[in-house]
Amino acid sequence: MGKAPETKGIDVQVTISGHRYSVSDRTRSYLEDEIKKFEKFFTPIVDTHVTIPEEGRRQHVDLVENVHGHTLKSSGEDDRNYSAIDQAANRMVSQLKKLHDKKRTYHDDSRGEMSTGG
């Protein structure tokens, strides 16, 4: 298990761990930069867990985000770990956008305003 990194200005609790895999400082830094991008879609994100298990030659990344009572999960898999990270991050961004739009639509509807959906 890896230790939790210092978060360099990220307000969210970030845990990055490798399962039978040593996560390099460069990979940690790359992950932190990707996680920072999540906050522009939805804040506050309570915490983020990143797990990188060893799975043969393929790189696998699992992301778990806790946001306002919702737990969002995404994963990515590729021959290169940065590509796997990008896949997982892009999938998480998609989920964060959906949740953000869903909450915004709900709040508009609860005030009696018509939601046009786009």
C-alpha positions, 0 to 999 in steps of 0.5 A: 500500500502506498502512503497518502501524498501531500496534496499541494493545494488540493482541498480534497483528501487524496489516497493513492495506493498500489496493490503489489505495485510501487507508485512512482512520485511522477505517477503520483504527481500526474494523478494529482494534476488530473484530480485537480481538474475534477474540481472545476466540474463539481465541488466540494469533492470529499475524497478521492481514492486511486488504486493501481493494482498489478495486473500482468503487462496491462496497467489498470487504474481505479478511481473512486470519488465521494461527492455529496453523498454519491460514490462515483467509480471509474477505471481505465486499462491500457498498456501504458499507465498514463493512458490508463490514468487518462481513461479513468480520469475522462470517465470520471469527468463524464460522471461528474458532469452528469451529476452536476447537470442532474443537480442543477436541473433538480434545483431549477425544477425545485424553484418552479423554473422550467428546465429546457435541458439544453 
